[in-house]
Amino acid sequence: MPASPSTARAINDRLALRLLQQEGPLTAGRLKQLTGLSRPSVADLVERLAAAGLIAVVGESGEQRRGPNARLYGIVADRAHLAALDVRTEGVSVVVADLLGVVLAEASVPIGDGTDTAPAVEQAVALVERTAKEAGVERLHTVGVGAPGLIDPATGELRDSSGLPEWHRLLATALQERLPARVVVENETNLAALAEQREGVARDRDTFALLWFGHGIGAAVVLDGVLRRGASGGTGEIGFLPVPGTDGLPSATGCEGGFHSLASAAAVAELARRYGVVAPAAPHEPHAAALVREAVSRVTAGPSGAPSAPPPAPDSAPGRASAFLDALADRVALGAASVVAVLDPGCVVLAGEVGRAGGAVLAARVRDRLGRMTPLPTEVRAGALGGGAVLRGALLTARDGAQDELFAPPER
């Protein structure tokens, strides 16, 4: 059935707003070209959106002809403000941004393992309030939270998970009570996939799997452009994946004995120690990332990433580094092959701090092993956003939620 006039107007308004978001300020003439609407229709939607406080004249196009069509219209960025949180077992990071996603302030706070639940929640909430104040923001519209653990698909709440601090589960409720804002919680690996799809290495992929390698490990699955969460919100819990090479099997209450035992940050650091790879720890990332980065630097000849020639002696520093990366690729490929066999995603992204540290060197090694382990053709790419992918994904989620509400047609 054809859309009613009000529905058609709403569709046109949303289309224009998305174009302004993607392209930046546009003239009415350019909006006409991009939308295919008539000049009167564009004039009407510009008037509606301006009256609603969503767009404003931000300049002129520089065209010689002056008049209404030469005005540049842009989204009013301070129409709403957003916050995004990356919640880890060791602390919280937060950014505050405008409606276009431009970061206005950012901060982080460590929260020690021995911190009681109530003080930990208070530290995290106070960090958000303080960062918003530093950004000059009086009211937050939407807050996106990325956290480890399972998100209940029915309620959107973080489920009680063994091994995670209790303050993680209580933080969203505390934020909702203290802030006049909508709070959206999502699994951290899912947010990383969203960020890599929108702004990272998976921008050309509608279907891919992202494997996260940081302090812990996880996966996210995007099929036909849609993030898949599973019946209980547990899609991607590959730390529990039974794989060869471990001392046992995982259980319902712990992932020791699963893929986690081979590929977590602690396991990677222990593997590096066996091969004599050492590196100073860097702040705000697992030590394993620094170790992998050091190994990559030893086996490459320069910024191009070309292998050094001739091949290094096995007992040399480059030789030990190469052997370490080979052993790490063997481990990563075990988990990746299982994901590929079930989903056939066509592309696997190695994300997180450790995945990004391995870069193209580790990705190439994993790709070669997958080529021998599965008949399904699979690209392997290194993530571009590293540990920052979770925070960026949380901000994108907050922005989408705010825009969905603000850009919605008025109820009649």
Buried (B, 14 or more C-beta within 10 A) or exposed (E): EEEEEEEEBBEBBBBBBEBBBEEEBBBBBBBBEBBEBEEEBBBBBBEBBBEBEBBBEBEEBEEEEEEEBBBBBBBBBEBBBBBBBBBBBEBBBBBBBBBBBEBBBBBBBEBEEEBEBEEBBBBBBEBBBBBBEEBEBEEBBBBBBBBBBBBBEEEEBBBEBEEBBEBBBBBBBBBEEBBEBBBBBBBBBBBBBBBBBEBBBBEEBEBBBBBBBBBBBBBBBBBEEEBBBEEEBBBBBBBBBEBEEBEEEBEEEEBBBBBBBBBBBBBBBEBBEEBEBEBEEEEBBBBBBBBBBBBBEBBBEEEEEEBEEEEBEEEEBBBBBBBBBBBBBBBBBBBBBBBBEEBBBBBBBBBBBBBBBBBBBBBBBBBBBBBEBBEBEBBBBBBBBBBBBBBBBBBBBBBBBBBEEBBEBEEE
